[in-house]
Amino acid sequence: MTQTVPEADAPIAAIVYGADDDVDSLLAAFAFDRLRAGDRLGGIVQRNIKDATGRRIDMQLIDLMTGEAIGISQTLGGGAGSCKLDAAGLADSAQAVSRAVAADVALVVINKFSKQEATGHGLRSEFAEAIVAGRPLLTAVPEKCADAWRDFVGEAGTELPCRRDALDAWWRAAAPGDAASLCGDPGSRSTDRPPDDRDWLWQTIV
C-alpha cells in the first residue's frame, strides 16, 4: 500500500497526458525556454532517440543543471523491439533530482510519474524529497496513472492539460518572485540559437 506525502508548501503541477500526446518534447521545450530566460531549474527531462522510421529506439534523461545525458534504457536483444529500464541510469537520474532539491532551484522538473512510481518504485522517493523540501515541482503523468498520482499528492497538486499555453500560465502564477518577472509572453519566444553558454541543452532537445 502506498502513502500520501505530507501536505506541500510549494506549488506542484502535473501535465496529464494521453497516448497520442508528445509530453516529453513539451516538457523539455518549456524547461529550455525557462533556463534561457534565466530561471533556475533543476531535475530531468526526457529525450527520445528514434530511428529513420520514427520508432523510438532509446531513451535518455537530461540533467537540467549539467546537461549530462543519462541513458535509462537497455535493448532486450536483436529484434526484440522493446527495452527495459537501466538500473544505473535510474540511479544517476535520482541523483540529478536530489542535487536540484539541494540546490534550492526555483523549479524541480521530473520527467514522469508513471507506472514505476505509481507502484512505489522508480523516482517516487525523489518526488517525495522535492515535496517535503518545499520545492516547486513539475512533472507529467499518463492518464492511466492519474489516480495513483492523486493518491500520492492528495489535494496539493494542480493538473494541467498537455498544452504549452496551460503550462506557461501555471508557471506565471506559481513562479517565485524573482522568476515570475521573467515569464513574458509565450508568443515572444525565439527559435534562434541561444546567445548564452547553454548550447548543450539546445543541442539535446531540438
C-alpha positions in Angstrom: 0.0 0.0 0.0 1.4 3.4 -0.9 1.3 6.5 1.2 0.5 10.1 0.5 3.3 12.6 1.0 2.9 15.3 3.7 1.0 18.5 2.7 3.0 20.6 0.3 4.1 24.2 0.9 5.1 24.9 -2.7 3.2 24.6 -6.0 3.0 21.2 -7.6 1.8 20.6 -11.2 1.3 17.5 -13.3 0.7 17.5 -17.1 -1.8 14.7 -17.5 -1.3 13.3 -21.0 -2.8 10.6 -23.3 -1.1 8.1 -25.6 -1.0 10.5 -28.6 0.5 13.4 -26.7 4.2 14.3 -27.1 4.6 15.3 -23.5 8.4 14.7 -23.5 9.0 17.4 -26.1 6.6 19.8 -24.4 8.3 19.5 -21.0 11.8 19.7 -22.5 11.0 22.8 -24.6 9.4 24.5 -21.5 12.5 23.8 -19.4 14.8 25.0 -22.1 12.9 28.3 -22.5 12.8 28.9 -18.8 16.5 28.3 -18.4 17.3 30.6 -21.3 15.1 33.3 -19.7 17.3 33.0 -16.5 15.1 30.9 -14.2 17.0 28.4 -12.0 15.6 25.0 -12.9 16.9 21.5 -12.0 15.9 18.0 -12.4 15.5 15.9 -15.6 13.6 15.9 -18.9 13.4 13.0 -21.3 14.9 12.8 -24.8 13.6 10.0 -27.1 16.0 8.7 -29.7 14.3 7.5 -32.9 15.4 5.6 -35.9 14.8 6.6 -39.6 11.2 5.3 -39.4 10.3 7.3 -36.3 10.3 4.3 -34.0 11.8 5.0 -30.5 14.9 3.0 -30.0 16.4 4.6 -26.9 15.6 7.0 -24.1 17.8 9.5 -22.2 17.2 11.7 -19.3 18.9 15.2 -19.5 20.1 16.7 -16.2 19.0 20.3 -16.4 21.8 21.6 -14.2 24.7 20.0 -16.0 23.4 19.0 -19.5 24.5 15.4 -18.9 22.6 12.8 -20.9 21.7 9.8 -18.8 20.9 6.6 -20.6 17.9 4.8 -19.0 17.0 2.0 -21.4 18.6 -1.3 -22.3 17.6 -3.1 -25.5 16.5 -6.6 -24.8 18.3 -8.0 -27.8 18.3 -8.2 -31.6 14.8 -8.0 -33.0 13.2 -7.7 -29.6 11.6 -4.4 -30.4 11.4 -3.3 -26.8 13.7 -2.3 -23.9 13.9 -2.3 -20.2 14.9 0.4 -17.7 18.6 0.6 -16.8 19.2 0.5 -13.1 22.4 2.5 -13.2 20.8 5.2 -15.3 17.8 5.4 -12.9 20.3 5.8 -10.0 22.0 8.7 -11.9 18.7 10.4 -12.6 17.7 10.1 -9.0 21.0 11.8 -8.0 20.2 14.6 -10.5 16.9 15.3 -8.9 18.4 15.2 -5.4 21.1 17.7 -6.5 18.4 20.0 -7.8 16.5 19.8 -4.5 19.6 20.5 -2.5 20.5 23.5 -4.8 17.2 25.2 -3.9 16.3 25.7 -7.5 13.2 27.7 -8.5 11.6 24.7 -10.1 12.3 20.9 -9.9 11.3 19.1 -13.1 10.9 15.3 -13.1 10.1 13.9 -16.4 7.3 11.5 -15.4 5.3 10.0 -12.5 4.5 6.7 -14.3 4.0 3.0 -13.7 7.2 2.6 -11.7 6.4 5.5 -9.3 2.7 4.5 -9.0 3.8 1.1 -7.6 6.3 2.6 -5.2 9.4 2.3 -7.3 11.3 4.5 -9.8 11.8 8.1 -8.7 9.0 8.0 -6.1 11.4 8.8 -3.3 12.8 11.8 -5.2 9.3 13.1 -5.8 8.7 12.9 -2.1 12.0 14.5 -1.3 11.2 17.5 -3.5 7.8 18.0 -2.0 8.9 17.6 1.6 11.7 20.1 1.0 9.2 22.6 -0.2 10.4 22.9 -3.8 8.0 23.8 -6.6 7.6 20.7 -8.7 6.6 20.0 -12.3 6.1 16.5 -13.8 4.0 14.6 -16.3 1.5 11.8 -15.5 0.0 9.4 -18.0 -3.8 9.2 -17.8 -3.6 5.6 -16.6 -1.6 6.7 -13.6 -3.6 9.8 -12.7 -5.4 8.1 -9.8 -2.1 6.9 -8.3 -0.7 10.5 -8.6 -3.8 11.9 -6.9 -3.4 9.4 -4.1 0.3 10.4 -3.8 -0.1 14.2 -3.6 -3.5 14.4 -2.1 -5.1 17.8 -2.7 -1.8 19.6 -3.2 -1.4 19.1 -7.0 -2.6 21.1 -10.0 -3.4 19.1 -13.1 -2.7 20.6 -16.5 -3.7 19.6 -20.0 -0.8 18.7 -22.4 -0.6 22.2 -23.9 2.1 24.8 -23.7 -0.2 27.7 -23.0 -1.6 26.0 -19.9 2.0 25.2 -18.7 3.1 28.8 -19.2 0.1 30.2 -17.4 0.7 27.9 -14.5 4.3 29.0 -14.2 3.5 32.7 -14.4 1.2 32.2 -11.4 3.4 29.8 -9.5 6.9 31.1 -10.1 8.8 32.7 -7.2 9.0 36.4 -7.3 12.5 36.6 -8.9 11.4 34.2 -11.6 7.8 35.4 -12.2 9.2 38.7 -13.6 10.9 36.7 -16.3 7.8 34.9 -17.5 7.0 37.0 -20.5 4.5 36.5 -23.3 5.0 32.9 -24.6 4.5 34.2 -28.1 7.7 36.2 -27.8 9.9 33.0 -27.6 12.6 32.8 -30.2 13.6 29.7 -32.1 17.1 31.2 -32.7 20.1 29.6 -31.2 20.5 30.9 -27.6 23.2 33.6 -27.1 24.5 32.1 -23.8 26.6 29.1 -22.9 23.7 26.5 -22.7 24.4 25.1 -26.2 24.4 21.6 -24.6 20.7 21.9 -23.8 19.8 23.4 -27.2 21.6 20.5 -28.9 19.8 18.0 -26.7 16.2 18.9 -27.1 15.8 20.3 -30.6 
